[in-house]
Amino acid sequence: MSEADLYVYYRVRDDDAAALLPRVAAMQAQLAAVHGVAGQLKRRPGSTDGVQTWMEVYPAAPAGFTDALLDAASGLAALLAGPRHTEVFVDLKSCA
């Protein structure tokens, strides 16, 4: 598999969101500078029981980027309300 879109979702306590945001932004800037993959950061509107759901999107990530992302995100765990989940999607034309 050469390029794939990565979708990473996780939960964040409302109380930790302000501290986490600049860390994720810095991580994504570093990944973009080193790997050329411009990440996007999104979240579901609102929160449930004081917890938000966040999503990082990395379109057209090259092979090996998943490992770089795992390493880069290792310092975020203390501010998360559970694990990060990564989903990989490829264009249908790549599956043929």
N, CA and C atoms as an extended XYZ file, in Angstrom:
288
Properties=species:S:1:pos:R:3:atomname:S:1:resname:S:1:resid:I:1 pbc="F F F"
N         0.854       -1.171        0.000 N   MET     1
C         0.000        0.000        0.000 CA  MET     1
C         0.899        1.232        0.000 C   MET     1
N         0.714        2.123       -0.960 N   SER     2
C         1.580        3.294       -1.040 CA  SER     2
C         1.003        4.478       -0.270 C   SER     2
N        -0.140        5.002       -0.667 N   GLU     3
C        -0.748        6.128        0.040 CA  GLU     3
C        -2.104        5.718        0.579 C   GLU     3
N        -2.429        6.265        1.742 N   ALA     4
C        -3.727        5.994        2.359 CA  ALA     4
C        -4.132        7.224        3.164 C   ALA     4
N        -5.407        7.341        3.409 N   ASP     5
C        -5.912        8.396        4.285 CA  ASP     5
C        -6.059        7.798        5.679 C   ASP     5
N        -5.525        8.496        6.677 N   LEU     6
C        -5.617        8.030        8.056 CA  LEU     6
C        -6.631        8.890        8.814 C   LEU     6
N        -7.462        8.222        9.582 N   TYR     7
C        -8.443        8.883       10.440 CA  TYR     7
C        -8.181        8.394       11.860 C   TYR     7
N        -7.853        9.312       12.743 N   VAL     8
C        -7.526        8.959       14.122 CA  VAL     8
C        -8.539        9.649       15.031 C   VAL     8
N        -9.266        8.868       15.807 N   TYR     9
C       -10.247        9.475       16.692 CA  TYR     9
C        -9.988        9.055       18.134 C   TYR     9
N       -10.383        9.942       19.042 N   TYR    10
C       -10.161        9.712       20.464 CA  TYR    10
C       -11.047       10.655       21.257 C   TYR    10
N       -11.130       10.381       22.551 N   ARG    11
C       -11.972       11.184       23.423 CA  ARG    11
C       -11.094       12.061       24.318 C   ARG    11
N       -11.609       13.265       24.590 N   VAL    12
C       -10.889       14.258       25.379 CA  VAL    12
C       -11.850       14.855       26.406 C   VAL    12
N       -11.426       14.883       27.659 N   ARG    13
C       -12.237       15.531       28.683 CA  ARG    13
C       -12.299       17.036       28.405 C   ARG    13
N       -13.469       17.638       28.611 N   ASP    14
C       -13.614       19.082       28.407 CA  ASP    14
C       -12.520       19.854       29.138 C   ASP    14
N       -12.189       19.434       30.347 N   ASP    15
C       -11.183       20.127       31.156 CA  ASP    15
C        -9.778       20.046       30.573 C   ASP    15
N        -9.507       19.083       29.696 N   ASP    16
C        -8.173       18.908       29.109 CA  ASP    16
C        -8.067       19.444       27.684 C   ASP    16
N        -9.180       19.853       27.093 N   ALA    17
C        -9.190       20.260       25.682 CA  ALA    17
C        -8.272       21.456       25.413 C   ALA    17
N        -8.298       22.467       26.265 N   ALA    18
C        -7.473       23.661       26.044 CA  ALA    18
C        -5.984       23.341       26.121 C   ALA    18
N        -5.597       22.406       26.963 N   ALA    19
C        -4.186       22.016       27.060 CA  ALA    19
C        -3.761       21.116       25.903 C   ALA    19
N        -4.691       20.302       25.414 N   LEU    20
C        -4.361       19.361       24.343 CA  LEU    20
C        -4.249       20.039       22.984 C   LEU    20
N        -5.089       21.025       22.722 N   LEU    21
C        -5.130       21.656       21.397 CA  LEU    21
C        -3.765       22.139       20.904 C   LEU    21
N        -3.000       22.919       21.666 N   PRO    22
C        -1.706       23.359       21.137 CA  PRO    22
C        -0.704       22.214       20.956 C   PRO    22
N        -0.837       21.167       21.740 N   ARG    23
C         0.064       20.014       21.590 CA  ARG    23
C        -0.207       19.266       20.292 C   ARG    23
N        -1.488       19.067       19.987 N   VAL    24
C        -1.838       18.395       18.728 CA  VAL    24
C        -1.443       19.281       17.543 C   VAL    24
N        -1.683       20.585       17.643 N   ALA    25
C        -1.318       21.498       16.555 CA  ALA    25
C         0.194       21.467       16.311 C   ALA    25
N         0.983       21.459       17.369 N   ALA    26
C         2.441       21.398       17.223 CA  ALA    26
C         2.879       20.067       16.619 C   ALA    26
N         2.247       18.983       17.053 N   MET    27
C         2.564       17.660       16.509 CA  MET    27
C         2.267       17.617       15.014 C   MET    27
N         1.104       18.143       14.619 N   GLN    28
C         0.745       18.133       13.209 CA  GLN    28
C         1.673       19.021       12.379 C   GLN    28
N         2.089       20.147       12.929 N   ALA    29
C         3.024       21.022       12.212 CA  ALA    29
C         4.357       20.317       12.000 C   ALA    29
N         4.832       19.609       13.011 N   GLN    30
C         6.092       18.867       12.902 CA  GLN    30
C         5.968       17.742       11.871 C   GLN    30
N         4.862       17.019       11.909 N   LEU    31
C         4.658       15.949       10.925 CA  LEU    31
C         4.584       16.502        9.508 C   LEU    31
N         3.951       17.647        9.341 N   ALA    32
C         3.863       18.269        8.018 CA  ALA    32
C         5.243       18.684        7.531 C   ALA    32
N         6.048       19.244        8.420 N   ALA    33
C         7.388       19.695        8.038 CA  ALA    33
C         8.292       18.527        7.649 C   ALA    33
N         8.190       17.446        8.382 N   VAL    34
C         9.088       16.298        8.151 CA  VAL    34
C         8.576       15.366        7.057 C   VAL    34
N         7.263       15.132        7.024 N   HIS    35
C         6.702       14.116        6.123 CA  HIS    35
C         5.845       14.689        4.996 C   HIS    35
N         5.578       15.975        5.031 N   GLY    36
C         4.788       16.597        3.970 CA  GLY    36
C         3.317       16.247        3.989 C   GLY    36
N         2.808       15.802        5.134 N   VAL    37
C         1.398       15.444        5.250 CA  VAL    37
C         0.724       16.496        6.127 C   VAL    37
N        -0.169       17.267        5.538 N   ALA    38
C        -0.881       18.316        6.278 CA  ALA    38
C        -2.086       17.705        6.975 C   ALA    38
N        -2.007       17.593        8.282 N   GLY    39
C        -3.095       17.025        9.061 CA  GLY    39
C        -4.204       18.028        9.303 C   GLY    39
N        -5.378       17.510        9.530 N   GLN    40
C        -6.541       18.319        9.890 CA  GLN    40
C        -6.994       17.865       11.271 C   GLN    40
N        -7.541       18.796       12.049 N   LEU    41
C        -8.064       18.453       13.369 CA  LEU    41
C        -9.525       18.866       13.430 C   LEU    41
N       -10.367       17.924       13.820 N   LYS    42
C       -11.811       18.161       13.869 CA  LYS    42
C       -12.346       17.615       15.196 C   LYS    42
N       -13.568       18.004       15.519 N   ARG    43
C       -14.228       17.425       16.683 CA  ARG    43
C       -15.730       17.385       16.443 C   ARG    43
N       -16.369       16.469       17.139 N   ARG    44
C       -17.824       16.433       17.092 CA  ARG    44
C       -18.347       17.662       17.828 C   ARG    44
N       -19.455       18.203       17.370 N   PRO    45
C       -20.039       19.332       18.107 CA  PRO    45
C       -20.512       18.874       19.489 C   PRO    45
N       -20.330       19.720       20.472 N   GLY    46
C       -20.785       19.416       21.819 CA  GLY    46
C       -19.950       18.360       22.504 C   GLY    46
N       -20.390       17.977       23.677 N   SER    47
C       -19.721       16.918       24.423 CA  SER    47
C       -20.780       16.096       25.143 C   SER    47
N       -20.397       14.906       25.552 N   THR    48
C       -21.283       14.010       26.278 CA  THR    48
C       -20.628       13.665       27.602 C   THR    48
N       -21.303       13.952       28.684 N   ASP    49
C       -20.769       13.673       30.024 CA  ASP    49
C       -19.387       14.286       30.231 C   ASP    49
N       -19.183       15.495       29.678 N   GLY    50
C       -17.916       16.193       29.863 CA  GLY    50
C       -16.777       15.687       29.006 C   GLY    50
N       -17.106       14.937       27.950 N   VAL    51
C       -16.071       14.363       27.076 CA  VAL    51
C       -16.387       14.699       25.623 C   VAL    51
N       -15.368       15.144       24.903 N   GLN    52
C       -15.466       15.473       23.479 CA  GLN    52
C       -14.846       14.345       22.657 C   GLN    52
N       -15.261       14.249       21.396 N   THR    53
C       -14.614       13.323       20.464 CA  THR    53
C       -13.874       14.140       19.426 C   THR    53
N       -12.584       13.883       19.301 N   TRP    54
C       -11.725       14.580       18.340 CA  TRP    54
C       -11.316       13.624       17.230 C   TRP    54
N       -11.025       14.196       16.062 N   MET    55
C       -10.601       13.416       14.897 CA  MET    55
C        -9.440       14.131       14.221 C   MET    55
N        -8.365       13.394       14.002 N   GLU    56
C        -7.262       13.878       13.170 CA  GLU    56
C        -7.387       13.187       11.825 C   GLU    56
N        -7.201       13.947       10.752 N   VAL    57
C        -7.285       13.397        9.403 CA  VAL    57
C        -5.961       13.685        8.704 C   VAL    57
N        -5.389       12.648        8.110 N   TYR    58
C        -4.131       12.773        7.368 CA  TYR    58
C        -4.344       12.210        5.969 C   TYR    58
N        -4.669       13.081        4.994 N   PRO    59
C        -4.933       12.593        3.639 CA  PRO    59
C        -3.642       12.249        2.899 C   PRO    59
N        -3.731       11.232        2.094 N   ALA    60
C        -2.630       10.814        1.216 CA  ALA    60
C        -1.325       10.630        1.979 C   ALA    60
N        -1.407        9.939        3.116 N   ALA    61
C        -0.208        9.671        3.916 CA  ALA    61
C         0.628        8.580        3.253 C   ALA    61
N         1.931        8.795        3.164 N   PRO    62
C         2.791        7.799        2.517 CA  PRO    62
C         3.021        6.582        3.416 C   PRO    62
N         3.520        5.527        2.824 N   ALA    63
C         3.880        4.333        3.588 CA  ALA    63
C         4.851        4.730        4.691 C   ALA    63
N         4.690        4.164        5.857 N   GLY    64
C         5.562        4.462        6.983 CA  GLY    64
C         5.086        5.622        7.850 C   GLY    64
N         4.124        6.397        7.365 N   PHE    65
C         3.660        7.546        8.125 CA  PHE    65
C         2.946        7.133        9.411 C   PHE    65
N         2.263        6.008        9.395 N   THR    66
C         1.538        5.551       10.580 CA  THR    66
C         2.485        5.381       11.758 C   THR    66
N         3.656        4.826       11.520 N   ASP    67
C         4.637        4.660       12.600 CA  ASP    67
C         5.133        6.009       13.105 C   ASP    67
N         5.372        6.953       12.200 N   ALA    68
C         5.803        8.297       12.600 CA  ALA    68
C         4.721        8.978       13.424 C   ALA    68
N         3.471        8.787       13.043 N   LEU    69
C         2.352        9.375       13.775 CA  LEU    69
C         2.251        8.771       15.176 C   LEU    69
N         2.403        7.474       15.273 N   LEU    70
C         2.382        6.814       16.585 CA  LEU    70
C         3.460        7.372       17.506 C   LEU    70
N         4.658        7.519       16.993 N   ASP    71
C         5.758        8.075       17.789 CA  ASP    71
C         5.456        9.505       18.209 C   ASP    71
N         4.974       10.317       17.272 N   ALA    72
C         4.703       11.726       17.545 CA  ALA    72
C         3.601       11.905       18.586 C   ALA    72
N         2.620       11.012       18.601 N   ALA    73
C         1.473       11.137       19.499 CA  ALA    73
C         1.704       10.503       20.864 C   ALA    73
N         2.845        9.889       21.075 N   SER    74
C         3.068        9.149       22.322 CA  SER    74
C         2.972       10.027       23.563 C   SER    74
N         3.271       11.307       23.465 N   GLY    75
C         3.219       12.190       24.620 CA  GLY    75
C         1.846       12.768       24.917 C   GLY    75
N         0.842       12.413       24.149 N   LEU    76
C        -0.502       12.980       24.330 CA  LEU    76
C        -1.387       12.172       25.273 C   LEU    76
N        -1.016       10.959       25.576 N   ALA    77
C        -1.891       10.014       26.281 CA  ALA    77
C        -2.440       10.548       27.600 C   ALA    77
N        -1.660       11.305       28.346 N   ALA    78
C        -2.108       11.782       29.656 CA  ALA    78
C        -3.317       12.714       29.560 C   ALA    78
N        -3.511       13.340       28.399 N   LEU    79
C        -4.628       14.268       28.231 CA  LEU    79
C        -5.826       13.643       27.514 C   LEU    79
N        -5.755       12.354       27.234 N   LEU    80
C        -6.839       11.675       26.529 CA  LEU    80
C        -7.701       10.877       27.500 C   LEU    80
N        -8.970       10.732       27.167 N   ALA    81
C        -9.897        9.938       27.963 CA  ALA    81
C       -10.059        8.575       27.312 C   ALA    81
N        -8.960        7.875       27.137 N   GLY    82
C        -8.985        6.569       26.485 CA  GLY    82
C        -7.981        6.517       25.351 C   GLY    82
N        -7.952        5.400       24.632 N   PRO    83
C        -6.957        5.224       23.575 CA  PRO    83
C        -7.301        5.970       22.286 C   PRO    83
N        -6.273        6.153       21.462 N   ARG    84
C        -6.446        6.667       20.099 CA  ARG    84
C        -6.770        5.475       19.205 C   ARG    84
N        -7.677        5.687       18.261 N   HIS    85
C        -8.063        4.634       17.316 CA  HIS    85
C        -7.733        5.127       15.910 C   HIS    85
N        -7.001        4.332       15.153 N   THR    86
C        -6.605        4.712       13.799 CA  THR    86
C        -7.316        3.833       12.788 C   THR    86
N        -7.927        4.476       11.814 N   GLU    87
C        -8.569        3.783       10.697 CA  GLU    87
C        -7.838        4.193        9.428 C   GLU    87
N        -7.638        3.245        8.536 N   VAL    88
C        -6.929        3.488        7.270 CA  VAL    88
C        -7.909        3.246        6.123 C   VAL    88
N        -7.975        4.213        5.215 N   PHE    89
C        -8.823        4.094        4.036 CA  PHE    89
C        -7.995        4.378        2.788 C   PHE    89
N        -8.260        3.632        1.736 N   VAL    90
C        -7.602        3.848        0.443 CA  VAL    90
C        -8.675        4.138       -0.597 C   VAL    90
N        -8.283        4.814       -1.672 N   ASP    91
C        -9.198        5.059       -2.776 CA  ASP    91
C        -9.627        3.717       -3.378 C   ASP    91
N       -10.860        3.646       -3.812 N   LEU    92
C       -11.359        2.421       -4.421 CA  LEU    92
C       -10.537        1.995       -5.621 C   LEU    92
N       -10.050        2.952       -6.376 N   LYS    93
C        -9.242        2.602       -7.554 CA  LYS    93
C        -7.956        1.908       -7.148 C   LYS    93
N        -7.485        2.145       -5.903 N   SER    94
C        -6.274        1.484       -5.413 CA  SER    94
C        -6.541        0.038       -5.023 C   SER    94
N        -7.809       -0.283       -4.794 N   CYS    95
C        -8.171       -1.641       -4.351 CA  CYS    95
C        -8.420       -2.581       -5.540 C   CYS    95
N        -8.565       -2.026       -6.714 N   ALA    96
C        -8.903       -2.851       -7.877 CA  ALA    96
C        -7.743       -3.676       -8.357 C   ALA    96
